[in-house]
Amino acid sequence: MPLWLRKSLVVLISILTLGMVSPSQASELLPSQSKGGDMADAMRAPAANQEGQHEEESQRESFMGRAMKQAEEQSLEKFGTRIGPVIEDEFRQIILPNIEKAIVSVAEQFPEEELANLSISELPGGGVSEKIFHIYGPDQKDIIRFHVRRDRPPHEGYWFNFHYHTHHDGFQTHFDLGSIYWAKNTPPKWRT
């Protein structure tokens, strides 16, 4: 199994189990490499190039794991106890994978050593605010903003439109992550 696929599966299993299975436990669940020893031996290879590559991937994986955990936690906190149970499954199936793709694209824009300096906002917006969470740099300037907006197309009821904005265009363009239908009645305020 290619190394990149194996590592991706380890991260995915950790995310899907909400951290109940650690990356080291997840790697034990996957089949080991054939005829070349186990994955731990391959990662401990003495070549400096492989060690540097492992460190870079490790920093990227660490950032992705931390970012995805925060993305899910903050989203569920934003939904609150009234909206969360209704849309939680669709959110995990449709929206969360798209959030991961967007975060991967952000992570690719930074050298691995700078990923540790990126932070995630700690409090989602409540009431009618769109903010779920933002990722910002060491200078406290936002890099990417994840939002959810309530849409009400005529005669269709309410929809939650998940999207993000980037610093590249001054946060003007909406990059769609997906939409989830609520109902004809007005949804409660966020975090209630």
C-alpha positions in Angstrom: 0.0 0.0 0.0 1.5 3.4 -0.9 2.7 5.4 2.0 0.6 8.4 1.2 -2.6 6.2 1.1 -1.7 4.5 4.3 -1.2 7.8 6.1 -4.4 9.2 4.6 -6.3 6.2 5.9 -4.8 6.6 9.4 -5.9 10.3 9.5 -9.4 9.4 8.1 -9.9 6.6 10.7 -8.9 9.0 13.5 -11.3 11.7 12.3 -14.2 9.3 11.7 -13.9 7.8 15.2 -13.7 11.3 16.7 -10.3 10.6 18.2 -11.3 7.4 20.0 -8.8 5.6 17.8 -5.4 7.3 17.9 -3.2 7.4 14.8 -0.9 4.7 16.2 -3.9 2.4 16.9 -5.3 3.1 13.4 -2.0 2.3 11.7 -2.1 -1.1 13.5 -5.5 -1.8 11.9 -4.1 -1.4 8.4 -2.2 -4.3 6.7 1.5 -4.0 7.1 3.8 -3.7 4.1 4.8 -7.0 2.5 8.4 -8.2 2.1 9.9 -5.1 3.5 9.3 -5.2 7.2 6.6 -3.2 8.9 5.8 0.5 8.4 7.7 1.5 11.5 10.9 0.1 10.1 10.3 2.0 6.8 9.8 5.2 8.7 13.0 4.7 10.8 15.2 4.4 7.7 18.5 6.1 8.3 18.5 8.2 5.1 18.3 11.9 6.0 16.0 12.5 3.1 13.4 10.0 4.4 13.7 11.4 7.9 13.0 14.9 6.6 10.1 13.7 4.5 8.6 11.9 7.5 9.0 15.1 9.7 7.3 17.2 7.0 4.4 14.7 6.6 4.2 14.4 10.4 3.8 18.2 10.8 1.2 18.3 8.0 -0.7 15.3 9.5 -0.6 17.0 12.9 -2.0 20.2 11.6 -4.7 18.4 9.6 -5.7 16.2 12.6 -5.9 19.3 14.8 -7.8 21.4 12.3 -10.3 18.7 11.5 -11.0 17.9 15.1 -11.5 21.6 15.8 -13.7 22.0 12.6 -16.0 19.2 13.8 -16.1 20.3 17.4 -16.8 24.0 16.6 -19.4 23.1 14.0 -21.3 20.9 16.5 -21.0 23.7 19.1 -22.4 26.2 16.7 -25.4 23.9 15.8 -26.3 23.7 19.4 -28.8 21.1 20.9 -31.7 22.1 18.7 -30.2 22.2 15.2 -27.3 19.7 15.8 -29.3 16.5 16.1 -31.3 17.2 13.0 -28.4 18.0 10.6 -25.4 16.3 12.3 -25.4 13.1 10.0 -25.7 15.1 6.8 -23.0 17.5 8.0 -20.6 14.6 8.6 -21.3 12.9 5.3 -21.6 16.0 3.0 -20.0 19.1 4.5 -17.1 17.8 6.7 -15.2 16.1 3.8 -15.4 19.3 1.8 -14.1 21.3 4.8 -11.2 18.8 4.9 -10.4 19.4 1.2 -10.4 23.2 1.8 -8.1 22.8 4.8 -5.8 20.6 2.8 -5.6 23.3 0.1 -4.7 25.9 2.8 -2.0 23.5 4.3 -0.5 23.1 0.9 0.1 26.9 0.7 2.5 26.9 3.7 5.8 25.3 4.3 5.5 22.4 6.8 7.5 24.3 9.5 4.9 27.1 9.4 1.9 24.9 9.8 2.5 24.8 13.6 2.1 28.6 13.7 -1.4 28.5 12.2 -4.3 28.8 14.7 -8.0 28.1 14.7 -10.5 30.5 16.3 -12.0 29.1 19.4 -15.6 30.3 19.5 -18.2 29.9 16.8 -20.7 32.7 16.2 -24.1 32.5 17.8 -27.5 34.0 17.1 -27.6 34.6 13.3 -23.9 35.0 12.8 -22.4 33.0 9.9 -19.0 32.2 11.6 -18.1 28.6 12.3 -14.4 29.0 12.6 -11.4 30.8 11.0 -7.8 29.7 10.5 -5.3 32.5 11.0 -1.6 33.0 10.9 0.8 34.1 13.6 0.1 37.8 12.7 -3.5 37.2 13.8 -4.7 37.8 10.2 -7.3 35.4 8.9 -6.3 33.0 6.1 -9.6 31.2 5.6 -13.0 31.7 7.1 -15.6 28.9 7.3 -19.2 30.1 7.5 -22.8 28.8 7.4 -25.6 31.0 6.1 -29.4 30.5 6.3 -30.9 30.7 2.9 -34.6 30.8 2.2 -35.3 30.5 -1.5 -39.0 31.3 -2.4 -41.4 28.4 -1.6 -38.6 26.0 -0.6 -38.1 26.5 3.1 -34.8 27.1 4.9 -31.4 25.8 3.9 -28.1 26.0 5.6 -25.5 27.0 3.1 -21.9 26.1 4.1 -19.1 28.0 2.4 -15.7 29.5 3.0 -13.8 32.6 2.0 -10.1 33.1 1.5 -7.7 36.0 2.0 -6.7 35.9 -1.7 -9.7 38.1 -2.7 -10.3 39.9 0.5 -12.9 37.3 1.6 -15.4 38.3 -1.1 -16.0 35.1 -3.0 -18.2 32.3 -1.5 -16.6 28.9 -2.1 -19.5 26.4 -1.7 -19.1 23.4 0.6 -22.7 22.2 0.3 -26.2 22.9 1.6 -28.4 21.0 4.1 -32.2 21.4 4.1 -33.8 22.4 7.4 -37.6 22.7 7.0 -40.3 25.2 6.1 -40.3 26.7 9.6 -37.7 29.2 10.8 -34.7 27.4 12.3 -33.7 28.3 15.9 -30.7 30.6 16.5 -27.2 29.1 16.5 -25.8 27.7 19.7 -29.2 27.2 21.3 
